[in-house]
Amino acid sequence: MENDVFQTSLRKKEVFTMKHFDSFGVMIDCSRNAVPSVDGLKRFFDTISKMGYNCAMLYTEDTYEVKGEPRFGYKRGRYSVEELKEIDRYAASVGIELIPCIQTLAHLNAIFRWGEYRKIQDIDDILLMEDERTEILLENMFATLSEAISSRKIHIGMDEAHNVGRGKYLDRHGLCDRYEILLRHLNRVCEIARKYGYEPMMWSDMFFRLGNKGEYYLDEPIKFSKEITEKVPADCTMVYWDYYSNNATRYDAMIESHKNLSDKVWFAGGSWVWGGFAPHSRYSNVRNALAIPACIRHGVRNVFLTMWGDNGGECPYASALAGLMYAAALAEEMNEAEMKAKFKEITGEEYDAFLELDLPNYIFGENTTVGTANYSKNRLYDDPFLAMLSANTREEVDGSIYADYAARLHTSAKESNTEYSYLYESMACLCDVLTVKFNLGNRTRALYAAGDKEGLRMLAENDYTKTLALLEKFYEAYRKQWYNFNKTYGFEIQDARLGGLERRLKNCKEQLIAYADGEITVIEELKEEIIPIKDGNYPMWHLTVSANIT
C-alpha cells in the first residue's frame, strides 16, 4: 500500500485526512498525577502525526489554568495559558488539531479538597447544578480555554455522574427526574460553549445509564424517546466510548443506538496504558480490531483512542505507540509488514520489541490472554505478610518467568538508540524486582507455617535484602523515565508508594529476624488464615497494599 501521505502531507503542514476518517486522534490523560511536559508532548505529536493522527485531546479535569480560579489545579502541575498556547501552535505545525477535553459535571474530585469548591459539590465528584458559583466556574473555564486553544471543538465530559442530583441538589430541590436535570445542565453548558464559538461533544453514557438501570453497554440497538432526543442540543456530538467489548455485535448495536440519540457521533476506543506500570497493547489491538472496522461499516467518521492514567498515571503514554500504530494501520488498511516497516521508520524501534513492554503482566506465559489485569503492579505492592493477592496465584506460577522477561527487556534497552530505551529499562528493572518479590509472600508464609525459624532468617537476610536492592534500581529507572515524559508534579505519589514499599519490606525483614532470634513469639499477620479473593484483579494501589484505611 502507498504510504507517501505520511511524508508529503506533514511536510506541507497540512491536516492529514484518512480515507475512512475525518478526525483520527488520541486523548492523553493529564489528570491522574502524570501531567505530560510541553517538550514531551511535542516529541509525541511529532511521532503520532507521522502515523496519520490529526487530532489530540488533553484530558484535563483541573490541570489547566482557569483565570479567576487560583485554586483550580493548584499544586497539580496544571498547564498555564501560555503553555497551552505553545502546545496548540506546535500541534498545528505538525498537522494536529488540539481539542480541549474537560469536565463540566463529574470527575472533579481533586477540586473538592478546597473549601471554596466544596460549597458546589453535589455528591461524590459531581458539581452542584443550577448554582450561581458553578455557573461562574463554568464561564471561567470556557473563557480561559477560548483564549488558550484555537480549535472551536471542545469535549465537555459529563460521563459517569452516577449519583447526579442525589446530594446537595436533592436537599435543595427534592426528588427530580434525573434525565431532566441532566438535560437542563447539558443545555446550559452548551449555551456557554456556544457563546465562545464552540461545537461541544460529550461522553454519552449517562443517557444510556439513566434509562437502562445503570447499565451502559447494549447488545441490541435501542431508540430514545422524543422527550429526550428533542432536548439534546442539536450542536452537541455524542461520544461513544468502549474499551472492553469483545464482539462485533455489541459495537454495531451501540453505534446504531448512538445514531438514534444524535446524528453527530464520535467513537472513543482505548490504547491501554492505565491501571499499572506496563501497557496492554496486545489487549488494545484485539479490541480495536473489532471497533475500528465497526466505525468504518457504520460511517462513523471521527475516532480517537483514549490513554487513561487511572490510579497514578504510572505508565507513560509513549508506551502505547505500538498499539497506536496498529490502530492507524487498521484505519488505513495496511498489512502487517507495512505497519511494522512504518513503525520502524517513524520510531527507530522494532514493532515486536516495543510490544514486549506488555510482558510484566504476562505471568501465565506470554501466549496467554491477559486482558487488563495489572499483575506486575499488584504483585509489586502486595504485602509479604498480608499476602492478600499473591495467595490467589495458581500454584504453578512462581514468578520465575520474570528472569526471562527482564533479560529480553534489558537487551532491548541496550540495543535501542532512541529515547524509548527508558521504557525498556524501567520495565526490565520492574521484572528484576518481581523475580524475587513475586512469590516472597507465599514463601514467607510457608516457612512460618512450618516453624522454620532458620529458613525465615535466611529468607530475610537474602531475599528481602535482594528485593530492596532491586527495588532501588527500579526506582531510579522509573524516576528517569517519568522525568523524560512528564512534569515533576505527581511524582510525589510515586515517592510515597515506592518509598512506602521499601520501608515496609525493611520492617518485615526486621520482624522476621526478631522472630528467628526469639525476641518476639508470634507474627500476627502470618498466623492469620488467608481467604482467597475472587472478585477482581485489584489494580488499585490502595486495594492492594492493605485491608486497612489508607
C-alpha positions in Angstrom: 0.0 0.0 0.0 1.2 3.5 -0.8 2.4 5.4 2.3 3.5 8.7 0.7 0.8 10.6 2.6 2.8 10.2 5.8 5.6 12.2 4.3 4.0 14.7 2.0 1.1 15.9 4.0 3.1 16.6 7.1 6.0 18.3 5.4 3.4 20.7 4.0 1.9 21.1 7.4 -1.5 20.1 6.1 -4.1 18.4 8.2 -3.9 14.7 7.4 -7.1 13.0 6.4 -7.5 9.3 6.3 -9.7 7.5 3.7 -12.3 6.5 6.3 -11.9 9.2 8.9 -12.0 12.9 9.1 -10.5 13.1 12.6 -8.3 10.3 13.9 -6.7 11.1 17.2 -5.6 10.4 20.7 -6.7 11.6 24.1 -4.0 11.8 26.8 -5.0 11.7 30.4 -3.3 14.7 32.2 -5.3 14.4 35.4 -4.1 11.3 37.3 -0.8 12.7 38.7 1.2 12.4 35.4 1.0 15.7 33.5 3.0 15.4 30.3 5.6 18.1 29.8 5.4 20.5 26.9 8.6 19.1 25.4 7.3 15.5 25.9 4.1 16.3 24.1 5.9 17.9 21.2 8.0 14.8 20.7 4.9 12.6 21.0 3.0 14.8 18.4 5.9 14.5 16.0 5.7 10.7 16.2 1.9 10.2 16.0 1.4 12.7 13.2 3.7 10.6 11.0 1.4 7.6 11.8 -1.6 9.6 10.5 -3.1 11.0 13.6 -4.5 14.5 13.1 -6.1 15.5 16.4 -5.3 15.2 20.1 -7.1 15.9 23.3 -5.5 16.7 26.6 -7.9 15.3 29.2 -7.7 17.9 31.9 -10.1 17.7 34.8 -8.4 20.5 36.7 -4.9 20.5 35.3 -5.2 23.7 33.3 -5.2 27.3 34.3 -8.6 28.9 34.7 -8.4 32.6 35.2 -10.2 33.8 38.3 -9.8 30.4 39.9 -6.4 30.2 41.6 -7.2 27.0 43.5 -8.3 25.2 40.3 -5.4 22.8 39.6 -3.3 24.2 42.4 -0.2 22.1 43.1 -1.3 19.7 40.4 1.1 20.7 37.5 -1.7 22.4 35.6 -0.9 23.9 32.2 -0.7 27.6 32.1 -2.4 29.6 29.4 1.0 30.3 27.8 1.9 26.5 27.8 -1.4 25.6 26.2 -0.8 28.2 23.5 2.6 26.8 22.9 1.3 23.2 22.7 -1.5 24.4 20.4 0.9 26.1 18.0 3.2 23.2 17.9 0.4 20.6 17.3 -0.9 22.7 14.4 2.6 22.8 12.9 2.6 19.0 12.5 -1.0 18.8 11.3 -2.7 18.0 14.6 -5.8 19.8 15.9 -5.6 20.3 19.7 -9.0 19.9 21.2 -9.8 20.8 24.8 -11.1 17.9 26.8 -12.5 18.9 30.2 -15.2 18.0 32.7 -18.3 20.1 33.4 -20.2 17.9 35.7 -18.4 14.9 37.3 -14.8 13.7 37.7 -13.9 16.8 39.5 -12.9 15.2 42.8 -9.5 17.0 43.0 -11.0 20.4 43.3 -13.3 19.5 46.2 -10.4 19.3 48.6 -10.6 23.1 48.7 -13.2 24.7 50.8 -14.5 27.1 48.2 -15.3 24.3 45.8 -16.9 22.0 48.5 -19.7 24.5 48.5 -20.6 23.5 45.0 -20.1 19.7 45.4 -23.4 18.0 44.9 -22.1 14.5 45.9 -19.1 12.4 45.1 -17.1 14.1 42.4 -20.1 15.9 40.9 -20.7 19.6 40.6 -23.8 21.2 42.1 -26.0 22.1 39.1 -28.1 25.3 38.9 -25.9 27.1 41.4 -24.5 30.6 40.8 -20.9 29.7 41.8 -21.0 26.7 39.5 -22.1 29.0 36.7 -19.1 31.3 37.4 -16.7 28.4 37.4 -18.0 27.1 34.0 -17.9 30.5 32.5 -14.3 31.0 33.6 -13.4 27.6 32.1 -14.7 28.4 28.7 -13.3 31.9 28.7 -9.8 30.8 29.5 -9.7 27.9 27.1 -11.1 30.1 24.3 -8.1 32.3 24.7 -5.6 29.5 25.0 -6.5 27.0 22.3 -7.5 27.8 18.8 -9.8 24.8 18.0 -13.6 25.5 18.2 -14.3 21.9 19.1 -14.4 21.1 22.8 -15.1 17.9 24.8 -17.2 18.8 27.8 -17.1 15.4 29.6 -20.2 14.7 31.6 -19.7 11.0 32.0 -20.1 8.6 34.9 -22.1 11.1 37.1 -23.8 8.1 38.7 -25.3 9.9 41.7 -26.2 13.1 39.9 -28.9 15.0 41.8 -28.7 12.9 44.9 -26.7 15.1 47.2 -27.0 18.9 47.8 -29.2 19.1 44.8 -31.6 16.7 46.3 -31.5 18.7 49.6 -32.4 21.9 47.7 -34.9 20.7 45.2 -36.2 17.4 46.4 -36.7 14.4 44.2 -36.4 15.3 40.5 -36.4 13.4 37.2 -32.6 12.9 36.7 -32.9 12.9 32.9 -34.5 16.3 33.2 -31.8 17.9 35.4 -29.0 16.3 33.3 -30.5 17.7 30.1 -31.0 21.2 31.7 -27.4 21.2 32.8 -26.2 20.0 29.4 -28.2 22.7 27.6 -26.7 25.3 30.0 -23.2 24.1 29.4 -23.7 24.1 25.6 -25.1 27.6 25.8 -21.9 28.8 27.5 -19.8 26.9 24.9 -21.8 28.4 22.1 -21.1 31.9 23.5 -17.4 31.3 22.8 -18.0 29.8 19.4 -17.5 26.1 20.4 -19.0 23.0 18.9 -19.3 20.7 22.0 -19.1 17.0 22.3 -19.8 14.8 25.4 -19.4 11.3 26.6 -22.8 9.6 26.0 -23.0 7.0 28.8 -25.3 8.9 31.2 -28.1 8.9 28.6 -27.8 5.1 28.5 -27.4 4.5 32.2 -30.3 6.6 33.4 -32.7 4.7 31.1 -31.1 1.3 31.5 -30.9 0.7 35.3 -27.3 1.9 35.4 -26.0 -0.2 32.5 -24.2 1.3 29.6 -23.5 -1.4 27.1 -26.2 -3.0 25.0 -26.2 -6.0 22.6 -29.4 -4.8 20.8 -30.0 -1.3 19.5 -32.4 1.0 21.4 -34.4 4.0 20.5 -34.6 7.1 22.7 -37.9 8.8 23.2 -38.6 12.2 21.5 -38.8 13.7 25.0 -35.0 13.1 25.3 -33.8 13.5 21.8 -35.6 16.8 21.3 -33.9 18.2 24.4 -30.4 17.1 23.4 -28.7 20.2 21.9 -28.5 19.8 18.1 -24.9 21.0 18.0 -23.7 18.6 20.7 -21.9 15.5 19.5 -22.3 12.2 21.3 -19.0 10.3 22.0 -19.4 6.5 22.3 -16.6 5.1 24.4 -15.8 1.4 24.5 -12.5 -0.1 25.6 -13.8 -3.5 26.6 -16.3 -5.1 24.2 -15.1 -8.3 22.6 -17.7 -8.9 19.9 -18.7 -7.0 16.7 -22.4 -7.3 17.5 -22.1 -5.0 20.5 -20.2 -2.3 18.6 -22.9 -2.5 15.9 -25.7 -2.2 18.5 -24.0 0.7 20.4 -23.2 2.7 17.3 -26.8 2.3 16.0 -28.1 3.3 19.4 -26.0 6.4 19.4 -27.2 7.4 16.0 -30.7 7.1 17.4 -29.7 9.6 20.0 -27.9 12.1 17.8 -26.9 12.5 14.2 -23.4 13.6 15.4 -21.4 10.6 16.7 -17.7 10.1 17.5 -16.1 6.9 18.8 -13.5 6.7 21.5 -11.6 3.4 21.8 -8.7 2.6 24.1 -5.0 2.3 23.9 -4.5 0.8 27.3 -1.8 2.4 29.5 -3.9 2.6 32.6 -4.0 0.9 35.9 -0.4 -0.1 36.2 3.2 0.3 35.1 3.0 -1.7 31.9 0.8 -1.1 28.8 -1.8 -3.5 27.4 -1.1 -3.0 23.7 -2.0 -6.6 22.7 -5.3 -6.3 24.5 -5.9 -2.9 22.9 -5.1 -4.4 19.5 -7.7 -7.2 19.8 -10.4 -4.7 20.9 -9.6 -2.1 18.2 -9.5 -4.8 15.5 -13.3 -5.0 16.2 -14.0 -1.4 17.0 -12.4 0.4 14.1 -13.9 -1.8 11.3 -17.3 -1.3 13.0 -16.8 2.5 12.8 -16.0 2.1 9.1 -19.1 -0.1 8.5 -21.4 2.5 10.1 -19.8 5.6 8.7 -18.5 7.0 11.9 -16.0 9.5 10.6 -14.3 10.7 13.8 -12.4 8.4 16.1 -9.9 8.9 18.9 -8.1 6.5 21.2 -8.0 7.2 25.0 -4.9 6.8 27.1 -6.2 7.0 30.6 -3.9 7.2 33.6 -6.1 5.6 36.3 -4.6 5.2 39.8 -1.5 7.2 39.4 -0.5 7.7 35.8 2.3 5.1 36.2 2.5 4.0 32.6 3.8 6.7 30.2 1.7 7.5 27.2 4.7 6.7 24.9 4.3 3.1 25.9 1.2 3.0 23.8 2.9 3.7 20.5 2.8 0.1 19.2 -1.0 0.0 19.9 -1.4 3.4 18.2 0.5 2.2 15.2 -1.8 -0.9 15.0 -4.9 1.3 15.2 -3.6 3.6 12.4 -2.9 0.5 10.3 -6.5 -0.7 10.8 -7.8 2.7 9.8 -5.6 2.9 6.7 -6.0 -0.9 5.9 -2.2 -1.5 5.9 -0.9 -5.1 6.1 1.3 -6.3 8.9 4.6 -5.9 7.0 3.7 -2.3 6.0 2.7 -1.5 9.6 5.9 -2.8 11.1 8.1 -1.1 8.5 6.3 2.2 9.1 6.7 1.8 12.9 10.5 1.3 12.4 10.8 4.2 10.1 8.9 6.6 12.5 10.3 5.5 15.9 13.5 3.7 15.1 12.2 0.8 17.1 11.2 -2.7 16.1 7.5 -3.2 16.5 7.7 -6.6 18.0 10.3 -5.5 20.5 8.2 -2.5 21.5 5.2 -4.7 22.0 7.2 -6.5 24.7 6.7 -3.6 27.0 3.5 -5.6 27.8 5.4 -8.5 29.3 5.4 -7.7 33.0 1.7 -8.6 33.2 2.1 -11.9 31.4 2.6 -14.1 34.5 1.0 -17.2 32.9 3.2 -17.1 29.8 3.2 -14.6 27.0 1.0 -16.6 24.7 -2.0 -16.4 27.1 -4.7 -13.8 27.2 -4.0 -11.3 29.9 -6.9 -8.9 29.4 -6.5 -5.9 31.7 -5.1 -7.5 34.8 -2.2 -5.5 36.2 -0.3 -8.4 37.8 3.0 -6.6 37.9 1.6 -3.8 39.9 -0.4 -5.7 42.4 2.3 -8.3 43.0 4.9 -5.5 43.4 2.8 -3.8 46.1 1.3 -7.0 47.6 2.3 -7.0 51.3 4.6 -10.0 52.0 3.0 -10.6 55.4 -0.7 -9.9 54.5 -0.3 -11.7 51.1 -3.8 -10.8 50.1 -3.1 -11.1 46.4 -0.1 -13.4 46.0 -2.1 -16.1 47.8 -4.5 -16.1 44.8 -1.9 -17.1 42.3 -2.1 -20.5 40.8 0.4 -22.9 42.3 2.3 -23.5 39.1 3.1 -19.8 38.8 6.1 -18.7 40.9 7.4 -15.6 39.1 10.3 -17.4 37.5 9.2 -16.2 34.1 10.3 -12.7 35.1 14.0 -13.6 34.7 13.5 -14.2 31.0 11.4 -11.1 30.6 14.0 -9.0 32.4 16.8 -10.3 30.2 14.9 -9.6 27.0 13.9 -6.1 28.1 17.4 -5.2 29.2 18.7 -6.4 25.8 16.1 -4.2 24.1 17.2 -1.2 26.2 20.9 -1.7 25.3 20.1 -2.1 21.6 17.8 0.9 21.5 19.4 4.2 20.4 16.2 6.2 20.8 14.5 8.0 23.7 12.4 4.8 24.2 15.3 3.0 25.8 14.0 4.4 29.1 10.8 2.4 28.6 12.6 -0.9 28.1 14.9 -0.2 31.0 12.2 0.6 33.6 10.1 -2.4 32.6 13.3 -4.6 32.8 14.1 -3.3 36.3 10.5 -4.0 37.3 10.8 -7.6 36.1 14.1 -7.8 38.1 12.3 -6.9 41.3 9.5 -9.4 40.6 11.9 -12.3 40.0 12.2 -12.2 43.8 9.3 -10.2 45.1 6.5 -12.1 43.2 6.5 -15.1 45.4 8.0 -13.6 48.5 4.7 -13.5 50.5 3.9 -17.2 49.8 7.5 -18.3 50.7 7.4 -16.3 53.9 4.0 -17.8 54.9 5.2 -21.4 54.1 8.3 -21.1 56.2 6.3 -19.6 59.1 3.7 -22.3 58.9 6.5 -24.9 59.1 8.0 -23.2 62.1 11.3 -22.9 60.2 12.9 -20.0 62.0 16.3 -20.5 60.4 14.7 -20.6 57.0 12.9 -17.3 57.8 16.2 -15.8 58.9 17.9 -16.8 55.6 14.9 -15.5 53.6 15.1 -12.2 55.4 18.8 -11.7 55.1 19.0 -12.9 51.5 15.7 -12.4 49.5 14.3 -9.4 51.4 17.7 -7.7 51.1 17.9 -8.6 47.4 14.4 -7.3 46.8 15.3 -4.0 48.4 18.4 -3.6 46.3 16.4 -4.3 43.1 13.6 -2.0 44.1 16.1 0.8 44.4 17.3 0.2 40.9 13.7 0.1 39.6 13.0 3.4 41.4 15.9 5.1 39.7 15.0 3.8 36.3 11.3 4.7 36.8 12.2 8.1 38.1 14.3 8.8 35.0 11.5 7.6 32.7 8.9 9.8 34.5 11.0 13.0 34.1 11.7 12.2 30.5 8.0 12.5 29.6 6.2 14.3 32.4 6.2 17.4 34.6 7.7 16.9 38.1 4.3 17.2 39.8 2.7 13.9 40.7 5.9 12.0 41.3 5.5 12.7 45.0 2.8 10.0 44.8 5.3 7.5 43.3 7.8 8.5 46.0 5.2 7.8 48.7 4.2 4.5 47.2 7.6 3.1 46.3 9.2 4.6 49.4 6.4 3.1 51.5 7.1 -0.3 49.9 10.7 0.0 50.7 10.1 0.9 54.4 7.5 -2.0 54.7 9.9 -4.5 53.3 12.6 -3.3 55.8 10.1 -3.7 58.6 9.1 -7.2 57.6 12.7 -8.2 57.3 13.4 -6.8 60.8 10.3 -8.6 62.2 11.4 -12.0 60.7 14.9 -11.7 62.2 13.4 -10.7 65.6 11.1 -13.8 65.4 14.0 -16.0 64.4 16.0 -14.6 67.4 13.2 -15.3 69.8 12.7 -11.6 70.5 9.0 -11.9 69.5 7.0 -15.1 69.7 4.4 -14.6 67.0 3.8 -12.6 63.8 0.1 -12.0 63.8 -0.2 -11.3 60.0 1.5 -14.6 59.2 -0.6 -16.5 61.7 -3.9 -15.4 60.3 -5.5 -17.7 57.7 -5.7 -16.4 54.1 -9.1 -16.1 52.5 -8.7 -16.1 48.7 -10.0 -13.0 46.9 -12.0 -14.0 43.8 -13.7 -10.7 42.9 -11.3 -8.8 40.8 -7.7 -8.3 39.9 -7.2 -5.3 42.2 -5.2 -2.8 40.1 -5.7 0.0 42.6 -2.8 0.7 44.9 -4.9 1.3 48.0 -6.8 -2.0 47.5 -3.5 -3.9 47.0 -1.3 -2.6 49.8 -3.6 -3.1 52.8 -7.1 -4.1 54.0 -6.9 -1.0 56.3 -7.9 2.5 55.5 -5.2 4.4 53.6 
